[in-house]
Amino acid sequence: MIDSLNSPKASPMQQTLPSSNILMGRRTLRQLNERLELVEDLWRTVLHSECPPSQAERLLKLKQLCDEEETSKEIIRLIVEMDLAEAIAAARAFSLYFQLVNILEQHIEEDRYLATMANGDDEDDPLENPFTPHLVSHDEPATFQRLFRRLRSLNVPPGLLETLLRDLDVRLVFTAHPTEIVRHTVRHKQRRVANLIQKLEGCDRGFGPIEDRHVLRQQLEEEIRLWWRTDELHQFKPSVLDEVDYALHYFQQVLFQALPLLSERIRKALALSYPNVTPPEDGFCTFGSWVGADRDGNPSVTPDITWRTACFQRRLMLERYISAVAQLKDQLSISMQWSQVSGALLESLEMDRLRFPEIYERLAARYRLEPYRLKLCYILERLQLTQQRNGLLATAGWEAPNDANDPAPSIGNLGVPPELHYRSYLDFRSDLELIRTSLQATQLSCEPLQRLLSQVQIFGFTLASLDIRQESSRHSEALTELSQYLQLPITYDAMDEAQRVQWLLQELQTRRPLIPTGPHWSAATAETFAIFRLLDRLQQEFGNRICRTYVISMCHSQSDLLEVLVLAKEAGLVDPVEGSTRLQVVPLFETVEDLRCAPAVMAALFETPFYQKLLQSEEIPLQEVMLGYSDSNKDSGFLSSNWEIHRAQMSLQSLCSSHKLGLRIFHGRGGSVSRGGGPAYQAILAQPSGTLSGRIKITEQGEVLASKYALPELALYNLETVTTAVLQNSLLGTELDETENWNQLMERLAVCSRRHYRALVHDNPDLVDFFEQVTPIEEISKLQISSRPARRRRGGRDLSALRAIPWVFGWTQSRFLLPSWFGVGAAIRDELDIDPKQLELLRVLYQRWPFFRMLISKVEMTLAKVDLGIAHHYVQALGSPKSRTAFEAIFEQISSEYQLTKDLVLQISGHKRLLDGDPGLQQSVELRNRTIVPLGFLQVALLRRLRNQQRQPPMNETEANDTRTYSRSELLRGALLTINGIAAGLRNTG
């Protein structure tokens, strides 16, 4: 790692240099203003077309009021006058508006990236000045070209860069999202609208005939009208396989084509600045998935579902490869009369003739002199047989006999002889490489073939690796039941930690089976045992690449990891004699206490000879550790959670280094700031120096997939900037994370922040009632949006049972966004009360320390989205009369903390207004804050009516002289539509 030129003792002049974010933000602001007129014009046109005239005028009046000051009373008056049909139309209209704005902003991001790629880098860009402060000048996302030029200017040795690129390993893991709002059907319509807007803007910039503009405009209006008449709400609760389909949609539409381009771009950028450095392998950026494999709290994820998910992923890849090979067959029409062909290729054709005599008889005459086409016909046949076999396996299930274990061709081979289909993607790749080598021998190249080879290297036949996740108590409960059956002297649940570790290590190192096959276990234990047999079967069928990771959520102790290894040994995944394993066991440390204990837990394991031997059996001795942002935040608040994660990373890296082990941190990030979300580039730069070494693994949750991967160039932008951030952090780290007095200050702030947060959230007896009444959490649970329940356990009302995602979702809808900032201001105030001069140090930290700057920037962004005026309306309108005094006291506490936090954040950042450092984001947030106001009031009105309904059939409403009658289902539908709209407006849910 190269030490940065920056030191903690930067001069005041350096600290006041302008951020490049401001320059970029101004460009974004200009583009947003230029294009917003198109969106608003389309929106008005559709409302006039689809709504009755009086209704359309009322909706346009609502929008007009959003842009005026002090209009809340007038907005409420208009909403009160609406009947339910008009209220639903208003919710749908504003939801449509925000989704169009979202598409617009995605295009602006995409255009900015394309402009950077087309124009190269600005020579007087302040990024190129190596003497400017690290964070002030280097926190704007960089392309490969810009980063490599920057590294060259800093004299980073080519050998050091090449070593890092050789080990570069960026893994992005798609997860289902329990609060994913937008239907798959609507996503398709959004993509079509996005494409039409792009074409229309191209015409306006002179990239197409001007006469096409009218036609495109008509098509756009027509598409949005079709969208308007499509139901936004899910008609049924999605199954796990539905969620699999939703997540894999982005691979089908975007990522399959985008990943090879990412490899091309890093090669081209290296050639400009480091021409002698070998580029990384195509698979430096890969994908994983929890969808269909994550069983933590989701009883719907069974072994059969995971098996079908793996088969589904393979089917998608085979379909893509079949299509690509068919196109290659049309293209590679080379004749032996005019070109040489390698002997190896001709030999393989002879082998194929023996393997597929019927294809030879049918096609030999046609392709007698066109060997490439003939070879590709054989490849096509093998792919189609592999696809046929895959379909049979999906139907037969994971417990069907394996080819290698059952000689009966009608059962074990499912009617497909084993020598005919592809057993592995490596065999397919070998056939393609044979063609490439033959072409290269005659000075020919074929770009589609090279792209296909790249895709095969990246995706294989599996598309994405599946990570199994299960809660730690499930393993200990299964072992307890097993120990009771075996009549051990002490049952597993009665053992203390030392006894458990001793017994588990003993069982790990013996060949004797532990689990008998005869007994009938409880359903939970039987499934726990079955998961490990499934893992063995998956690896036999799909190769180790399909599933090597087992994540243990709520991991607390050494025994939690050893339990999984014992169960894996019983399935043949751990060899007790060789001391090797085919399964990576990954602890997930989630609560603050677990994060603090993580280094001690791992140290105890690293001191265990057998565990050491398992790690050393890997090609690269490596320990993966997952750190959870969600539960640690819910447990102790934003500031405390982030500090504990930061500190845990530094301790774990130090521990792994002392044991000569690599470390891969798996970041369990969500979409919201409180769950680790926010700009990925800045978040990666803020990771402690020395903890990446070119390796990172990050969850990409359902709600952020559309914002990052819906458009091809947007996906490339995200992938490229994530990769450059990893490289930059790994090569240009600093020692700032080890500055003792800074760490001491952060420790004090974290402890104080946690105390204030817990005093409100965990110690106030009225907080649970407050949350359930003044947020739409009850209605959120009724949305048909996830196969997973909102609570880990049924029946409990306490916060420990509620999942972190709906916890954040509820606060977001009611505009408190409390988990993302509460406690920060109080902690800073307490520190300044002791020593007011600490404010200057905090300003230095903001300028100099990536971690602290990221922390304050996230709080600033969240505070800009808070609207306590609307939040107070939720309290007053939805809180029960008997709780009014208690609820007002809670609101006053929140309001006071908000004002304090806002004032202190502005003092630290030096901004006059929130988000002054990013004018484009500031404009976007202000636009959304204004326009989202009617949806908040609409939601409150509908929730109030809904909750006042005590029975079905409908009852009369007499509140506010309103005698209209609505059914509970109608009111619920209206409320759910406002939830959709607010989620679209704020661009995140949980």
N, C-alpha and C positions, 0 to 999 in steps of 0.2 A: 504494500500500500504506500502511495506517495503522500507524505505529509503536506498539508495545504500551506500556502504561503501566508495564510492568515493566522494570527495569534490572538489570544484573549485580550491583548493590549492594543487593540486597534485605535487609531487616532480618531478624535471627534470628527475631523473632516471626512474621513473615510466612512464614518457611520451615517453621514447625512447624504450620501450619494443616492440618486433616485433609483428606484427599482424598475427593472425592465417590465415588470407586471403592469406598471402604469402606462407605459408606451403601448404595450399589447392591448391593454384594456381600452385605451382610447380608440384603437382601430376597431375593436369589437363593438364598442359603443356606436361608432359611426355606421358600421355595417348593420347593426340591429335597427337603428333608426331608419336607415334607407329601406329595409325590407319589411319592417313592421306594417307599413302602409298596405302592402299586398295582402298580408294575412288579415288585417282588419277589414279590408274591402271584400275579401272572399267571405269572411264571417258574416258581414252585413248582408251580402247577396244571398247566402244560404238561408239566413233567418227570414228574409222577405219571401223566399221561395217556399219554405217549408212550414212556416207558422202563419196563423191568421193575422191579418194586418194589425189589429189592436194588440195582440200578444207580442208581435215582433217589435212594435213601437215601445212597448213597456220594457222589453229586454234591452233595447238600444238605449232607453232612458236610464236603466240601471247601469249600463256600461258607462254612459256619460257621467253619471253621478260618481262613479269610481274615480274619475279624474279631477274631481272638485274637492275642495276642503270642507270639513265639517258637514258631511252629508249623511251621517249614520242614521239620524232620525228619519230623513226622507227615504233612505233605502229600506228601513224597517217598515215605514208606512206602505211603501209599494208592495213589499213582501206580504204584509198582513192582508192586503186587498186581493192577493192571488188565491185562486182555488188550487186544489192539489195538482190538477193537470198543468196549470201555468207554473207552479212551483217546480214540477218535474222538468218542464221545458226549460226553465231558467237554469236548473242544475246541469242539464245536458248541454245547454248553450255555452255556459262558462267553462264546462269541462272540455268541450270541443275547442274553444278559444285557446285554452292553455295547451292543449295537445298540438295545435297548429303552431303556437309559439315555440314549443319544444322542438318540433321538426325544423323550424326556422333556425333555432340556435345550434342544432346539430349540423345544419348546412354551413353555418358560419364557421364552426370548428373545423369542418371538413375542408372548406375553402381555404382557411388559414393554413392548414397543413399542406394542401396542394400548392399554394402559393410559395411556401417555404421550399418545397421540393423543386418547383419549377425555376425559382429565382436564385436559389442558393442562399448564402448567408451575406448579410450586409457587412461590408468591410469595417465600418466604424461602429459596429454593434458593441455596446459596452461589455458584452459577454466575453469579448476577446481580450480585455484588459486584465492581465493576470494579477494586477496589484489592487484591484477592487475587492471589497470584502466578499467572502465566500457566499453568504446567503443573499446579500443585497443584489448581487449580480448574477448568481447562478441557480436561481430557483424557478426560472421559467423553463417549461419542458423543451428539451433539445432533441433534434433529429440526430441520426447517426453521423451525418456529414458535419453538423455543427460540433457535436461532441468530440469526434476524432480530430477535428481541427483545433479545438480547445486543448485536447491532450497534447497535441504536437507543440502548441505554443508554450505549454508548461514543461516540455522536454520529458514527457513520460516515455521511458525506454520501450522500443518495439517488443523486446523479449518479454517484458513484464505484461504488456497488453496481450501478447499472443498466449501467454500462460493462462491469463484470466479468461480469454475467449475459449480456450480449449476446455475449460471446466464450467463455462457459462451454462446455467441451468435455471430457467425461468418457468415456473409452473403456475398456471392459473386454473383454479378449480371451480367449476360451475356448481351452484347449489340451487335447490328449489327455494322459493321464498314464501313463507306462510302468509304474507300480506301482498303478494303479487296481484295487482289490480286489473291490468288491462288484458282483455281476452285475446287469445291467439288470432281469432278472426279479425279483431280490430287492428292488431299488429300488422296483418297483411295489408289492410286498407291504408294504414299509416305509411307503409313502405311505398305503396303506389302513389299516394299523395306526395311523398317526399321526392320521388323520381320525377313527377310532373312539375313540381316547383323548381327542381334543378334545371329541367329543360326550359322552363319559362324564363328563369333568370339567365340562362345561356343565350336565349334570343335577345334579351334586353342588353346583354353585353356584346352582342354582335357575333355570337357563335352559331347562329342559325338564321334561316330566312325570316325576315320580320313578319311575313304573311302567316308564318306558323304560330305567331303569338296568339292570335284570336282563337285558333283551333285548340291550342294547349290550354288556354284560359277556359274554354267551354268544357274540355275534358276534366279539368281540375274541379270546376264547379259541380259537374256531374258526379265525380268520384266522392266529393265531400257530401253531396246530398245522399248518395248511397250509404255512406258512413253514418249520416244522421239517422237514417232509417234502420240501422243495425243496432240490436240490443247490446249495450255496454256491459251488462251484468252476465255472469256465468249462469247458464240454465241448470247446471247440475254441479255437484261437488266434484272437482277433478280427481281422478284416480292417480296413483303414483305413475302409471304408464303415460297418462296425459301429461303429467309434469315432465316426464322424460322427453316426450315429443316437443313440449314447449322449449326446453333447454337446448335440445339438439337442432332445433329450427335454425339457430344462428350458425351452426356448423354447415348445415345444408346450404343456406342462403349466402353466407359471407365468408366464413373462416376457411373452408376447404380451398377456396381460391386465394385467400389473402395470405396465408402462411408462407407459401413459396415466394411471394413478392417480398415478404419481410426478409427472407434469406437473401434475395437478390439485392435489396437495398443496403444491407450491411456489407455485402461484398463490394458493391460499387463505392460506398463511402470509404471503406478501408483502402481501396485502390488509390483514392485521391490523396490521403494523408499518410497512410502506412502501406505502401504498395508491396512490401515484402512480408507483411504479416499474414499468416494463414487464417482465413475466416473460420468461424465456428461451424460445426456440423449443422445440417439442416434442422435437426431436432433440438436446437438450443432453447426453443420456446415450445412448450407442450401444454396439453390440457388434461385436466382430470375432471371428475364429476362425482358429486354426492347423490345425484338424483337417481333414485332407484336402489341406492346402496346405504344411505344414511338411515339407520333404524332407531336412532336416539329419540325416544318419545313418539315414534310413529309406528303404531302396530300394523299399519298397512304394508310396510316394507318387509316382506317375507323372503325366504331363500328363493322361492319360485319367481318372485318379482325381480330379484336381482339377476337371476339367470336369464329371464326374458329381456331384461334391460341390456345385458351383454350381447345377446343374440340380435336385438334391435339395432344396437350400435354397429355390429358387424354387417348387418344387412345394409345399412346406410352407406357404409364404406364400399362394400362390394358393388352396390348400384353405381356409385360414382366411378369406380375403377372400370366397370364394364362399359360405361358410357365413354370414358376417356380412351380405352383401348380400341373401341369401335371407331372412334375418330382418328386414332393413330393409323389404323388399318387403311383408312381412306387416304391418309396423307403419305404413308411410306410405300409408294408405288415403284420403288427402285427395282430396275431389272438387272439380272445378272449379265445381260448382253452389254450393259453400259457401266457396270460398276462391279468391283470385287466384293466378295463376302467372306467373312472370317471362317476359318475351318471349324472353330468352336460352335459357331451358329449352325453350320451344316451338320455337324455331329449331333447337335441337339434336335435338329429336325428329323434325323434318322431315329432317334429315341422316341420322339413324338409319334412318328409313323407306326412304330410298334405298339405304342400305348393307345393310340386312337386310329385304328385302321379304317374305321368307317369315315372319319373326316378326311383321311388321306385319299380314299377312293373317290370321295365326293369333290374334293377341291384341288387335288394334285394337278389335274390337267389345266385348270384355270390359272393356278398360281405357280406353274412349273418353273417359270423364270423370275418369279417375284417372291423370294424367300422371306422377306420381312413380313409381307402380308400373310403368308402361310404360317409363319411362327406366331403372329398375332391372332390368327384363327385358333390355333391350339391354346394360346393363353386365354382367349375368350371362353373356350369350352371349359377349361379348368376353373375359371372364375364362376361360370354359370353352375357347374357341378358343386362348387363350394357354397354358392348361394342356395342351391337346392338342399344340400345337406344342412345348412344353417337353419333353414325353415323347418326341416324335420326335427332338428334338435330343440328348437324353440317350443315346438308342440309337445315333444316327448318329455321335456323337463330335465332338470339337473340330475335326477337320480337314474336317468336312462344309462345303460352300460356304455362304457367308453370303448372306442375302437381298439385301443391298444390292449384292453383287458378282456375283450369278448371276441372270440374268433368267428362267431356266427354272423355272416355278412348281412343277413336279413334284420338283425337286431343291432349289433354293435356298430355296423357301418351304415345303418339306416338306408340300405339300398344303394349306397355310393361306394364303389371300391376305393380303398384308402390311397392307392397309388395314383388315382386320377384327379382328385381335388387337391387344392393347396392346403397342406396342414399348417402352414405358417406364412405370414407375409414375407418372410425372408426368402422363401422359394419363389414367390411372385417377383420380388425385387431382383432376384438373381436372373430370372428370365429377361426382365427389362434391361438389366445391365449388360447382358449378353448382346442385345440389340445395340445399345449405345456404344459398346466397345467396338463392334463391327463397323458401325458408322464412322466412329472416330478414326479407325484405321485407314479409312478412305477420305479423310479430311472433311467429313460431313458432320453436322450437328443438327439437332432437332429440338427446338425449344419446348414444344408440348411434351415430348418424351422426358426432357430434363425436369419439367414442372411436375410431371406425374411421379418421377422417381423421388422428387423432394416430398411430395404428398405422402408417398408410401413410407418414406423414412420418418415423417412426422406423426402420421396417424396409424400406420400399420393396418391391421384388420380390426383394431379395437376402437378406433376413433379417439376415445379418452379413457384413461385409467380410472377404475372405480375405487373410491376410498370407502371402506366399511367404517361406520362409526356406531358405537354402542356405549351406553352409560355404564360406569364402572360397577355399580351395584348388581347389575345383571349377572356378571361373571361370579362375584362372590356368592350370590344367592344360589347359582347353579352348583358351585362347589360345596356349598353347605348341604344341599340336598344330596349330592353325591356322597359326601362324608357320612351323612346319616345312614344312607343305604349300605355303605361299606362298614358301618359300625366301628368307625375309628375311635380310639380312646377319648379323644377330644374332637368334637365336631368343629368344622371350619369356622362357624360363626362364634364359637367360644374361644378360639385362639386369639392371643394378642398379636401385635404386628410382628414381633420377633419370631414367634412360633410359626406364624403363617409363612414368613420368608424362608425359614428353615425347611418346613415341609414342602413348599413349592419348589425350592432348589433341589431337594432330594428327588422329587418326582420328575423334574426336568431332566435329570441325568441318568434315568433308568430306562431300559428298553421295555420294561414290563408295562402292558396296557393298564390304564387306570380306570377307564370307563367301560363297564360291562355292556354287552349288546342286548341282553334280555329284558331288563326292567322297563316298566312304563313310567316315564318321567312326567312331571307336571308340564303343562304346555309351554311355559316360559323357559324351563330348563331344556326341554327337548329342542326348542328352537335355537337356544344358545349353542347347544352341541352341534346342531345341524349347520349353523353358519360356518363353522370351521371345516366341516366336510364339504360344504359348498365351495369354500375358498380353494380347497385342494382340487376339486373337480373343475373349477373355473381355470385354474392354472394349467391343468392337464389339457384342457380343450383349447384355450385361447393363448396359452403361454403366460409366463410370469408378468408380462407387461399389463395384463388386464387388471390385476389387483394384487398389489404388494403391500398396501398400507392399511393398517387397522388402527383407527383413532379411538382412544378411550376418553370419553367425555367425563367431566367431574372426577378427574384423576387426583388422588390425594396422597398416595403412598407408593412405596416400592412394590408392595404386594399387588397393587392394581395392575402393574405391567407384567409381573411374573405369572399372575393368574391367566392372562391371555396367552402367554407363551406355553403354559402347561396345556391349555385346551388346544392350542395349535399343534403341540407335539402329538397329542392323541389323534389328530387328523393327518399326521405324517408331514406337517409343514416345518417341523423342527426336528433335526437329527441329533439325538442325544449323544451319539458316539462321535460323530464328526464335529459336533459343536457348530452346526450351520443352520441357517434358517432361510425359508423362502418368504417370510413375512416380516415387514417392518412394523414394530409396535410403536405407536406414536402417542405419548401422553398429551392430553389437552388440559392445561392448567387454566382455570376460568375465574375463580374467585380471588380476591386480594390475598387471602390467607394461603391459598394454593400457589399463587404466583410467588409469594415470599418463600414458600417451602420448596419450590421447584428445584433450585440448585442442590439442596440437601438430598432430595429424593434421587436425583440423577447421580449425585456423587456416590451414594450408597450402591447404586447399580453398577457404576463404573468400577467400583472396588471389588465387585463380585467376579471371580475368575471366569465362571461359565458365561456370564453376560458379556464380559470382555471378549471372550472367544467368539461369541455370536457376531459381534460387531466387526471383529477382525476378519471374519469369513467373507465379508462383503468385498467387492472389487475396490470400493473406496470406503474405508471405515468411517461411518457417518451416523450421527444420531439426529433424527428429526424430532422437533418439539413444537407442538402447536400452542399458541397463546390466544386466549379468548378475550375479545373486547366487550362482548355483550353483557355477560353475567358479572364481570368485574365492575362494569359501569353501573349496572343496576344495584350492585352490592354497595359501592362506595362513591359513586359519582365520577364525573368526567376527568377531572384533574388527577385524582388519586389513581384511577384506573390506568391512565396513560403513563403516569410515572412508574407505577409498579411493573407494567409491561416493559418499559424502557430499562428499568433496573434489572429485571429478570433476564433480559437479553444479554446485558453486559456480564452478569454473573455466569450465565450458562456458557457464553463464549469463552470466558476465562477458564471455566471448568473443563470444557472440551479441549481447549488448547493444551492444558496441563496433562491431559491423557492422550494427546496426539490424535484427537478425533476431529473430523469435520462436523460442523453444525449447520443444519438447515432449519430456519425458523419458519413455521407455517402460521401465517397471520390470518386469524378468523375475522376478517373485516366484513362489515355490513354496508348498507347504502347510506345510513345516516351518520352524522358526525359522532354521535354518542356511541356508535358501534364500530368505530374505526374508519368510517367512510370519509369522503372528501377527496381532493385531488391526489391521485396515486403517486405522481412524480414527486411532489413535495413530501409526501409521507415516507417514501423510500429514502429520499435524501436525509430525512430526519432520523433514520434508524442509526443506532450507535455505531460509530466507526469500528470496523474490524469484525462485525457480526455477519456480514453478507458473504464476502469472498466469492462473489459471482453467483450465489445461490439464493433464491427466494421462492416461497410458495404462498399464494394469496387466494382466498375465496372470492369469487365473483358472484354475488347473490342476485336472485331473480330479478329484482326491481332495477338493478343497474345494467343488466345485460342489454336492454334496448338502448340505453343512453350511450353505451360504448361500442356495441357490435351490430347495430341495425343497418349501418351504411358501410360499404367496403373501405373507403378511405378513412372513415372515423375509426373503424376497427384497427386499421394499420397504424393510425396515429396513436391509439392507446397502446398497442403492442410495442411500437417502436419507442415511445417515451418511457414505458415501464422498463424496457431493456436498457435504455441509456441511463436511466436513474440508477439501476443496479450497478452498471459499469462505473458511473461517476462516483457513487458512494464507495465502491470497492477500491477505486484507484486514488481518489482525491479526498480521503477522509481526513479528519482532524483529531486532535487530542482533547477537544473541548469537552467531550462527554466525561472526561476524567478530571475536570477541574473541581477540586474538592469543595471549595466554598459555594460553587454553583450547585453541586449535588446536595450539599447540606441545606441550602435555601429551598431547593425543590422538595426535599424530604419534609421540611417544616410545612411548606405550602400544602403538600399532599395530605399530611396528617390533619391539618386544620380544615382543609376542604372536606375531607371525609367526615370529620366530626359534624360540620354544619349540614352536610347532605344527609347523613343518617339521622340527625336530630329531626329533620322534616320527614324524610321518606320512611324510615323504619321505626322511629320512636314516637312519632305523633299518632295517637290512636285514631284520629279522624282522617288520616291521609288516604287509607284504602277506600273509605266511603266517598271522599272527595274525588278520587280518581275515577271511581265507577260511575259517579253521578254527573260530573262536569266534563267528562270526555265520552266519546261514543264507543268505548271499549265493548259494551254489551252488544251493540249493533255490529261492530267489526267482527265479532265471533260468529255472526250469522251470515257473513259474506261467504259465498261458495267459491273460495279462492285457494284452498289448500287441502291436501290430503292429511295434513298433520294438525292435531288439536292445538289450541292456543295455550293450554296448560300442560305441564309435565304430568300432573296427577289430577284425576277427576275429583271434583267436589270441593277443593280447597279455595278459599277466598284470599289467603295471604299472598304477599308478593313473591315469596319463594317458589310458589307453584306456577306463577304466571311466567310465560316465556318472555325473554327480553324484547323480542321483536314487536308483539302487540303492545307491550308496555311503552315502547317508543312511539308506536303508531298512534296510540290514544293521545299522548301529549302533543304530538305533531298536529293532529286534526284540530285540536282546540287552541292551537297557536301558542301554547306555552313553551314547547320544545325543551322542557325542563331538564331532561337527562343530559343535554349537551352543554350545559353551562352552570347549573346551580351549584353553589359552593365555591366557585372560583373567586368571585368578588370578595366574599367574606374572608377567605384565606389570605388574599393579598392585603386587604384592609388590616387584618390582625398583625401581619408582618410589618406594615408601615406604621401602625400605632406604636410598635416597639422601637422602630428605627426608621424615621421618614426618609433618610438618605438611601434606603434600599430601593427607592423608586428609580434612581439613576442606574443602579445595578440591573434592575429589571429591564430598563431600556437597552442596556448593553446586551443583555441576554437575548432580547428580541432581535437586535441587529446581528448578533454574532453566532448564536447557537441554533442550529437547524431545528433541534427538538423543541425548544421553547418558542421559536417563531411559529412553527407549525401548530403548536398548542394554542397560542393566542389567536392566530389567524382563523382557526376553526371556531373558536368561541366567538370571534367577531362576526364571522359569516352567519352563525346561528342566531346571534342576538339581532342581526339585521332582519331575520325572518320572523322574529317574535312579534306578536301584536297583542299587547295586554289589554287594549280596549275591547277587542273581540273576545279575548279570553275571559275578561270580567263579565261580559254578557253571558257566556256559558255558565259561569258561577251563579249569576243572579237568576237566570231563567231556568236552569236545570237542577240547581241544588234544592233539596227539600227544605221547607220552612223551618222544621225543627233543628236543622243543622246550619241555619243561616249564620249565626254568630261564629261558630267554629270555622265554617268555610270562609267567611270574610277575613278571619284572622290568618288562615292559611294563605289566602290570596294576597293579603297585605305583606306577609313575609316573603312571598315570591316576588311581588312587585318591588319591594325594597331591595331585595338581592339583585334583581334585574338592573335597577338604576345604578346601584353601586358597581356591579360588574361592568356595565357599559361605560361608566365614567372612568374607571381604572384602566380598562382595555384601551380606551382612546388616549389616556395619558401615556400608557406604555408604548403604543404604536405611533404616537405623534399625529394621529389623524384628527381632523375636526369633526368628520362624520364617519359612521361605520362604513367600511369598505372603500374609503377614499383611495386606498392603494390599488384598487382594481375597478376603474370606472365602468367597464363593460359589465362585470358582475353586479356592481352597485345599481346600474340602470335596470338590469334584468330583475333583480330582487325587488326594486321599488315598483316596477311595472306589475309584478305578480302580487305584491302586497296590496296595491291599490285595487287591482281587478278581482282579487279573491274575496274581497269584503262581502259581497252579496251571498256567496256560497256559505260563509260562516253563519250569517244571520238565517239563511234558509235552513241550514242544518239544525240550528237550535230550534227553530219553529217546528220542524218536522219531528225532531226527537222529543220535544215537549208534548206534542199531540200524541205521538206513538206511546210514550211512557204513561200518559194519562189514560190510555185505553186499557181497561182492566179485564176486558173479556171479548170474546167473539160470540155471536155476530156483532156488527158495528154498533156503537152507541153514539148518541148525539153529543156534539161539542158545544159547550155554552161559554167557553172562555172568550173574553174580549168581544162579547155580543156576537159570536160566531156560532151559528146553528147548523153549519154544514156537517154532513155525515161521511166519514171515510172508514174503510175497513182497515184492520191492523196490517194486513198484507200490503195494501196500497201505500200506507204511511211508511212501512219498512222499506218498500222499494224506493220511495222518494229519498229517504234518509241514506240508503246505500248509494244512490246516485250522487248525492252531495259528497260522500266519502270519496268516490271516484274522482270527482272534480277537484277537491282540495288536494288529493294526492298528486294529480296531474299539475296543479298550480304550483305546489311546493317542490315538485320533482323528486320527492322521496316519501317513503312511508315509514318503514322501520329499519 
